[in-house]
Amino acid sequence: MPTWLSVTILLVLLALAYWAMRQGWRRRERRSEATVPAVPGAPADLGAPRTDPLEAVYVSSTTAGDWLDRVNAHDLGVRSAAQVQVFDAGVLVRRTGAADVFVPAAQVRGVGTASGMAGKFMGRDGLVVLTWAPDAAPEVGPLLDTGLLVRHRADRPRLVDAVRTLVPTTAGGTA
């Protein structure tokens, strides 16, 4: 087989593979837009800061409990460098190259650490995972898990503790 034909076939196969991956990403984005129609925007007044801005990597957001089901709608599936800061009004994740993510305090459902989620798996409890409701009424849609890889290990417990103060309490303790 001539070299030019081999190269042409290889390029066509690569283009076809890229097209198929792109179609899969778009299909996942449409499906996640149906389950997560909108995400909250940050208010003008965030209140008092509870932490300094912490350097992190925004790993991804997934449906709660299913860390392989990445949510692609509204740039939630885009991994990016970020600064995360906790305020009285909620958690603000300022991202580079993607839309910022704001989680209102009333919509925070839990926080903890984990070894990984879609897009990033690492050693024990390296990610801070924020569980939240994208809609003020959680029965309307699914809960989301958002993974943040905090750059400095010492900042991880500070972030978890600050977010934990936002989790609404119930008669049985924290939700």
PyMOL commands that set and color helices and strands:
alter all, ss='L'
color gray80, all
select helices_A, chain A and resi 3-35+73-75+105-107+155-164
alter helices_A, ss='H'
color red, helices_A
select strands_A, chain A and resi 54-63+80-87+90-95+101-104+108-114+116-117+120-121+127-132+144-150+169-170+173-174
alter strands_A, ss='S'
color yellow, strands_A
deselect
rebuild
show_as cartoon
